[in-house]
Amino acid sequence: MNLDQIKYILEVAKERSLTRAAINLHVSTPAISKSISQLEKELGITIFHRFRQGTVPTTEGRKIINSGLEILSILDELQKELTPEIKSKTLKIGCGPSLTYVIYDAYLLFKEENSHVQIEIIEMDQDEILKALKYKEIDIAFSPFDIEELKNANMQDSMVFDLIYTGHACVYVSKHSSLYHKDIIYTEDIKDEKVVLYNSKRAQLLNEKFLKNVQPFLTSNNIEVLRTSVLDGHAICIIYDFSFKNHSDVKNGNLAAIPLGNPNLINFDFWAIRHNNVETSNEVSDFQHKVIKLLRA
């Protein structure tokens, strides 16, 4: 007799049905039937009577059921005694607005394996991120920075900077846009388009480079407002290549991310940043790994 057989017998006894027991245990009905039949043959007894009205334990079967309940109860208590108590932890994560979707998707992956860890995600601009890290108000941050910005912040000695991704600008368009089926979009293709602009210093530089003669339709630092405006077909948006790539609207074809074909295309470096006087926990490392996995997928 093994644990699987005990679980099968207990579930069949509870449900009075092989089929319902199989559904509850996520195994096939023939697998449960075969396992119980093998045990009956091994013990030389009949555990269940099978009728049209249901599956009913025999006298010998009820003895096995009672013993099985005792065995599982003992094992459960033993596991509780041997398993160390996992204390709840809180992980505070800062992120630039362009990374919010990625960070949230990383949270979903992380939570599957770290249910004891509470996550707090705080959307911040770059100056706020550096300040929060300096005063140890967050455990880790994910944001775009260029080398000069990091040098000017005078924080190289107090921070650990890990380059996790180099992205590029692309055009997000709705499936209703005439640009939707293009493989590459050039500046001249969007000169007559309405454009939604992300309201940050970095985005302003990007827009000045590619959209000198374009009249903005909407300027906002709310990434969801930008996505909705594009999705509804009111405008296009130039933003980082990964910003919405894992979003359901991209996966189902309602939005498309199309590379800019300009030879002077701007690349952007994205960093994971931590205070170097704080020991990096396994949870922080794991969360960073999941962010990298999503960015590079």
N, C-alpha and C positions, 0 to 999 in steps of 0.2 A: 504494500500500500504506500502511495506517495501523497504529497500535499495536493497535487492537482486532482487526484482521485477523490480526496476528502472534500475539496471545494466543489467538485462536480456533484457529489452525492448530496451535500448540504443544500446546494442551489436547486437541484431537482426536487428534493423533499419540500423545500419552501414553496416552489412554484407548482408542484404536482404536474410538471410538464418538462420533457426533455427539450422541446423546441424553445420554450420561454427561457429556460435555464441557459441554453446555448446563446441566445440573443443577449442576455444579461452579462454573460462571461466573454462575449466576443469570440466564440469558437463555433465550429460547425456542430450540428446535431449528431451526425455520424461519429464525430470524434468523441463526444461525451458518451454516446451509447457504447462504442467500442471499448472505451476506458473502463466503464462500469462493468461491462460483460467480462472483460479480462480479470477484473478483481473478483467477481463472483466465481469465475472458474478457478482462480488461485486459492480462494478461501473455501470453495466447495459449498457455497450457500447461494440463496437468491436474495438480493438486496431489495429489489422492487418488483411489485406486480404491475404489469402494464395493461391497463384497460382503456377502452375508448373514452371513458369519462376522465381519465387521468392516470398518473403514475403514483402508486401508493407503496410506501415502504412495508416490508414484511416484518415479522417479529425480530428476526436476525438483523434486518436492515435498520430498525429503530435503535438497536444496541450500537451499531456502527455509527449512526448519526449522533447519538449521545456522546460516544467516545470522540468522534470527530470534532464536536463543539468544544469539548474539554481541551483537546490538543491545540486547536486554533487559539483558544483563550490563553493557554499557557505560553504559546509562541508569541502572542501579542504582548503579554506582560513582560516576557523576556526581552523582546525588542525594545520596549520602552525603557527598561532598566539599563540596557547596554548602549542605547543611542544617546550620545551627549545632547544636552539641551542646547538648541540653537537660539542664540539671543538675536532679537530683532535689531537690524541696523538700518541707518538712514544714509542714503547716498545722494548728495546734492550736486546737480549737474548744470553747468551754465552752457548756453549755446547761442550762436548767432541765429537770427530769424531764418536765414536761408537754409539752416540745417534742422529746423524743427521737425519736419516730417521724418527725416532720417533718424534723428534721436528718438523719436517716439517709436518707430519701427524697431530700433535697437532695444528699447525698453520692453517691448512685447516679447522679443526673443530672450532677453535677460531674465524676465520674470518667470519664464517657464522652468528655469533651472535654479532660481534664487528667490523662492517665494518668501523667505524670511527677511529679505532686504526691501526696505521702503525707499522709493525713488521720488525725488523732487526735481523736476526739470524747470529751469528758470531761463526764459528767453531774455537775452541781454545784447546791448551793442558792444563794440570792442573795448571802449573805455571802461564800461561797467564790468566787463569780464576781467580785465587786468586788475581793477581795483578790488573786486571780490576775491580773486586769487591771492592778492597781496595780503589781505586781512583774513585769509583762510575761511571765508564765508561759504565757499563751495569746494568740492573735492577735486573736480576736474572740469575743464571747459573745452568746447569744440568750436572753432571759429576760423574764418579766413584772416590771414595776416600776410603782409609781404615783409621781406627781411628788414627793410628800412624802418617800417613801423615797429618792429620788435626791437631794433637797435635804439630808436628814439625813446622807447618806453623805459630804457635803462633797467630792464628786469632780467637780463640774461643770466645774472649770477644767482637770482633767487627763484627762477622758474626752470622747469624742464619742458622743452618744446619737442614734440614728436611730429614730424611731417607724416600725415596719414593719407593725403590725397592731393593730387594736382588736377584741378578741374578746368573747364573752359566755358565760355559763354555760348549759349545757344538760344534759338527762338522757340518759344512755346506758342503753338497755334491750336485753335479749335478745329474739329473735323469739318466744320462749316466754312472754314477759311479757304480761299483760293490757293493758299500756300501749302495746304496740308500734305499734298503728295510730292512736294519737292524733296530732293535728297540733300540739297545744300541751299541756303538762302544767302544772298548777297545784299549789301547795303541798298543798292538800287531797287531791289525787290520790295523793300518796305517803306519807300519814301512817301507813299500815299496811304500808309496804314495808320490807324489809331494805335497808340502804344500806351500800356500801363507801365509806370516806372516804380522801381523799388527805391524808397527814400532813405538812402545812406550815402556817405561820402564815396565809398567804393563804387556803388551803383551809378552815382552821378558822373564819375570819371568814365565809366563804361558807356553811359548814355551820350556823353559829350563826344566820345570817340566814334560811335556808330550812328548816332541819331541827331546830328547837328541841326538838321532841317526838318525834324519831325515834331509835330505839335502833340504834347502828351495829353492823353485822355484822362488819366487818373494817376496821382502820385500817392503812394502809401507805403508804410513799413509793415503792413499786415499781409503776410504771405497768402493767407486764405482769401482775402479780398482780391488780390492780384489773380489768383488761380480762378476764382469764380468769374471775374471779368473776362478772362480769356475763354473759359469754358462756355460762357453764354454767347460767345462770338462777337463781343463788343470791341475787342482789341487784341493785340498780340503783346508778348512780353519777352524782353531779353533778360535772361537770368542764368544762373549756373546750370550746367548740364544735368546734375543729379537732383535738383531741387524737388522735382515731382516724379522722378523716374520710377519710384516704387509705389506711386499713388495709383489707386484703382482706375482713375480717369485716363491715365496713360496706358495701363495694362489692357483696358477694354477698348482703347482706340478713340476715346472722346477728345483726348489731347495728344499732340505729337511734339516731340522735342527734335528740332532740326538744327544741325550745326551751322554756324556762321562760316561762310566760305572766304572771308577776308584774309589776306595773307598776313595782316598784322593782328591776328587774333590774340586776344589777351588771355593768358593763363592765370589761374589763381591757386595759391597754396593754402591748404587747410591743415590746421594743427590741433593736436590734443595737448593741452597745457595743464601742468600740475605745479604746485609749490614744491620746491626741492627739499624743504625741511619737514615735509610730511611723508611718512612711509606709505608707499603705494600698496594698497590692500589688494587681495585677490579679486575682490568684487570690482574695484576700479579697473584693474587690468582686463577683466572679463568683459566689462561694458565697452571699453575702448576697442577690444578685439571685434566685438559685434558691430560697432559703428564702422570700422574699417571694412569688414566683410560686406556690409550693405553698400558702402560707397564704391567698392571695387567689383561688385557683382555685375 
